[in-house]
C-alpha cells in the first residue's frame, strides 16, 4: 500500500502546505518535553506512590484512591496496586519488580523513570526544566497559531464540525480517514481538548503542588480543592496525555506514516483526490 494513498486505496491529491515552521518546531519540542516529564514524573511519584483527595493524606485513616506498594505473603513479597479500594497483584511490574535475586521495591520500575535509580532531587530538576520548556513552547505555538490562523482554522471546533462529528467519528472507527487541507472534526476536538483542557490542567496542578506558588497564588489551592487533589488530577491528566499520544501515533500509522511524517518535517501534506487547493497551498 502506498503510504501517500492512505488506507482503502485513497487516490492521491495535490500537495498542500499544511504545517507551518512554528507548528513543526514546537511539535518536536513537545515530544521531547513530554518524554522527560513523564519519566521524571514517575521518579517523583515513586517517592510516595499514592494519590489522595483533599488537602492531606491520612495517617490514622486511609483516604488513598490509588496506591502502589509491596506486601509480605506466605509465598514471599508481592507487589500490589490498589485502585478505589480494589487490589490487584502487580508483581513484576508495579510495587515489586526486578529479578528474584535483586528485587526492586518501588512503585514504577527503574526502566521507566529518570534517573533509573532512586534520586528524587535529580528527578525534580529534570521535571522542572522540561516543564518550563514546555510552557515556553506552548506560548510560542499559541502566539504563532493565532497570528497565522492555524488556531482558528484547524483547532477551534465550529458549529459545522460539531454537526458532522458523529459521522467523522464513525469514519475513524471504520478507518476511513480524511486527507484534506484542514483537520476533520475528530482531530479538531481532540487537539482542542489537549491544548485548552489537558495542558492548562497539568500546568496549573503542577504549580499548585509548589508551596512557593501557593504562597503567591493561594487561590490555586481553592481552585483544585487542596494540594493532594491537585496531585491526583496531575497524575490523571498525565495518563490521559499518554493515551492521546498512543492513539495519535496509531492514527499516524493508519493514515499513512510517510505522508504524515513529511507533513511534520517539511510542512507539505498529500491530500486526497478532489481536495480544493487555494492560492499559496501549492509547492
Secondary structure as GFF3:
##gff-version 3
##sequence-region A 1 283
A	DSSP	three_ten_helix	7	9	.	.	.	ID=ss1
A	DSSP	beta_strand	12	17	.	.	.	ID=ss2
A	DSSP	alpha_helix	21	46	.	.	.	ID=ss3
A	DSSP	beta_strand	50	52	.	.	.	ID=ss4
A	DSSP	beta_strand	64	73	.	.	.	ID=ss5
A	DSSP	beta_strand	76	83	.	.	.	ID=ss6
A	DSSP	beta_strand	86	89	.	.	.	ID=ss7
A	DSSP	beta_strand	97	98	.	.	.	ID=ss8
A	DSSP	beta_strand	103	104	.	.	.	ID=ss9
A	DSSP	three_ten_helix	110	112	.	.	.	ID=ss10
A	DSSP	alpha_helix	120	148	.	.	.	ID=ss11
A	DSSP	alpha_helix	150	150	.	.	.	ID=ss12
A	DSSP	pi_helix	151	155	.	.	.	ID=ss13
A	DSSP	alpha_helix	159	173	.	.	.	ID=ss14
A	DSSP	alpha_helix	185	193	.	.	.	ID=ss15
A	DSSP	pi_helix	194	198	.	.	.	ID=ss16
A	DSSP	alpha_helix	199	208	.	.	.	ID=ss17
A	DSSP	alpha_helix	211	216	.	.	.	ID=ss18
A	DSSP	alpha_helix	219	224	.	.	.	ID=ss19
A	DSSP	alpha_helix	227	266	.	.	.	ID=ss20
A	DSSP	beta_strand	268	272	.	.	.	ID=ss21
###
